[in-house]
């Protein structure tokens, strides 16, 4: 059975997909949509976008904090490994 979600290879003459930078909370808050005759309630959409932007801001802040902690833990592990190898070298 074939996997329907398998990505097909790109043709050699096809350009790569455009790079998209990460979405920022301000971009969500300031996003405007075309108003249609029988469209959705603009106030409801705006409230939802603010909620999404707030959650996005929290998530991005958490990612930055976790990256910093990851660097700190890796540096501590390297220091510990160096200390361990120095103690057991050429006895």
N, C-alpha and C positions, 0 to 999 in steps of 0.2 A: 504494500500500500504506500502510495506517495505522500509525502508530507506537504499539505497545501500551503504551509507557511514558509517553506524553503525559499530563500532568496535566490533569484536567478542571477547568473553572472552578468556583469555589465559588458556591453559590446565595446570593443576597443575604440570606436569612433565616438562613443557617447561620453559627454563630459561628466565628471563626478557630481554628486548632489551638492548643492550649495551649503557652505558651513553656516550654521546658525549659532549665534552666541547664546549663552543661557538667558532665560527670561528673567527680567528684574521685576521686583514688586511694583515699582513706579510704572512700568510698561503695562502691567495688568490694571492698575488703578486708572490710568489715563486712556485706556482703550475705548474707542467709540465705535458704535455699530450703526449701520444704516437703519433708519426708522421706516417701517412699512405700515401700510394701512391697518392690517390686522396683526401687528407685531406683538412682541412681548412688552411687559411693563418696564420702562427704562429705569425706574427707581429700584425695582427688584433686581435687575441685571447689575446695576451699579453697586448695590449692597453685596451681591454675590461676588463681584469682582474684588471688592475691598476685602472680603473674607478670604478669598483665594490669595490675594496679595499679602495679607497678614501671615497666613500659613506658609507662604513661599519665603517670606522674610525670616521666619523662625527656622525653617528648614535650612536655608542658606547660612544663617548664623551658626547653626548646629554643625554643619559640614565644615566650616572654617575652624571651629573649636576642636572638632574631632581630628582634623588634619594636623593642627598644632600639637594635640596630645599624641598623635601617632608619631610625629617627629621626635617628641620628647621621649616616648617609650623606646623607639628605635635607638636613639642615642644612649639611653641608659643601658639597653641590652648590649650594645657594642662595647660600652665601657666595662660592663660586667664580664663579657666574654674575653676582653683583653686582659682584665685582671686575673681571670681564671687561667688563661693560657700562660700568663707570665709566672704564675705560681707553680705550674706543672711542667715547666720547660727544662729540659736537660738536667735531670737530677742525677 
